[in-house]
């Protein structure tokens, strides 16, 4: 499931206060940092909430999340120029000046301020480091923030904050305006259910909604709900109701799946079943080096995956593009080499559940084969003893 887009503003729930706080920071010409745990929804917040709000406030908004390229500086300026042409001045052409000068020129030419909304900034921290490109971009971004040439909002996952602090040499008060995005409240989760079903011409039974919000995989210990897993459940259930020609999301449909947890944790099964048996075996083997014991995703080189494939290594190079196309894996372009990792951190517990179910099936098959072999050996031994006894008796 992909994050919400600018066109999905009506589906964003429970984030009004965060959007208002960030917009207020921009109006005060302060930068803001938004962090969260995986799957809580920073990308959706930025695209479906912050971008339209800043545009209504009069800003030229640049939403950027392509951090892996080797030509980051020029790509970033191209994205800014495209946003200016699209939102303010169709004739604008970006020049090769430093970033702060470009933003000053845009303000002079259009009378409007550029708001840089930098999403998935953890990818920048990881992919652009210890290079001339990263040194220049760090300094350029620091000058923009320090001189208030434009507004800057950075979003990243909480685990990347230690690496993010390298920017403190350019922005001393880097985390002075730090917003930690939390999971949705139960009320916002219920509103999300209503909006998603309503967007599909459906409604949810009260019992079905209660089951969704109380499910183990969706509900958080502090009484909130996880938006990523809730949205996965909603999408699968709504699709099932659509195929059944029902305009109501029903409790009986949830029970048919085996509960909300099974709806979520088996959401990749239909994609994985499209792979051949050999490809599934290889994905099963790769899981151990792609996902850590605490369900964090790990980045592995193509060579590393091929070596770990063992006797299946001849299938590795053909499977990788397929897994990327199906959005199970993604490619991360680092300074030294390309690496592969699970496409979204929120998918790791779903992949783990698939892996555990497949492992249990394999173990059950091995035990069944062992039992059959043991019985066959025992029967054979008994027959042999009987035959020997007959022979001895005949003598």
Secondary structure by P-SEA (a helix, b strand, c coil): cccccccccccccccaaaaaaaaaaaaacbbbbbbbcccccaaaaaaccaaaaaaaaccbbbbbccccccaaaaaaaaaaaaaaaaccccccccccccaaaaaaaaaaaccbbbbbbcccaaaaaaaccccaaaaaaaaaaaaaaaaccbbbbbbbcccccccccccccccccccccccccccccaaaaaaaaaaaaaaacccccaaaaaaaaaccccccccccccaaaaaaaaaaaaaaaaaaccccccaaaaaaaccaaaaaaacaaaaaaaccaaaaaaaaaaccccccccbbbbbbcaaaaaaaccccccaaaaaaaaaaaaccbbbbbcccbbbbccccccaaaaaaaaaaaaaaaaaaaaaaaaaaaaaaaaaaaaaaaaaaaaaaaac
